[in-house]
Amino acid sequence: MVPRIPVSVDLVVLTVRCQQLNALVWRRDRPPYEGRWALSGGFIQLEEDLPAAAARVLAERAGLPGAPVHLEQLQTYGYPDRDPRQRVVSVAYLGLAPDLPAPTEAHMSWQPVSSLQVMAFDHRRIVLDGIERAGAKLEYTSLGAAFCPEEFTVADLRRVYEIVWGRPLDPRNFHRKVTKADGFLVPTGRTTTRDGGRPAMLYRRGPAELLHPPMLRLGG
């Protein structure tokens, strides 16, 4: 007899709030792991494919229907003891988003990833894998702009890189790299003084998906 193993979707949704990298989590109110933070997730329905299940969980369980969240498949987790109740295979999705308001679901909360040292199930491991994927994606793709609002300054984008990579970057070097990367940023023709000082140029995300040249972390 072929064993039947449930398959779930778990979401690592990351955003930058209050100059910190935050993840969307909820505090479990029942065993197992009662009182611990957990990722939003749910079992895949028979008629769903994986992207549809991830979108449903984002809307219904995470409380972010229609939110501008970039979702991509992260990794599959299937070792036998990850859930003490039964054997469950989880397909994790990584979500990247600009600063979003508090979710509509009362049990959901944005928490700094630095505070999520102990989580339910294997969710701490999944969060760490999501952070590493996000850091790598910022090197080679334009997804750094997914953390920014529709219009942003180079300084806004630099702060995203600094927060995700966990280290300061040289402002002039960063400005040169992102403005010379083909199709990364598109000037809007408008400026802002919201950070004080001289007016700063506003940009929006360009059509490029891959960065040429890449923004290597070791490159400063």
Secondary structure, DSSP 8 states (H G I E B T S, - for coil): ------EEEEEEEEEEETTEEEEEEEE--SSSSTTSEEEEEEE--TT--HHHHHHHIIIIISS-TT---EEEEEEEE--TTSSSSS--EEEEEEEE-S-----SSTTEEEEEGGG-SSBSTTHHHHHHHHHHHHHHHHHHBSGGGGGS-SSB-HHHHHHHHHHHHTS---HHHHHHHHHHSTTTEEEEEEEE-TTSSS-EEEEEE-S-SB-SS---GGG-
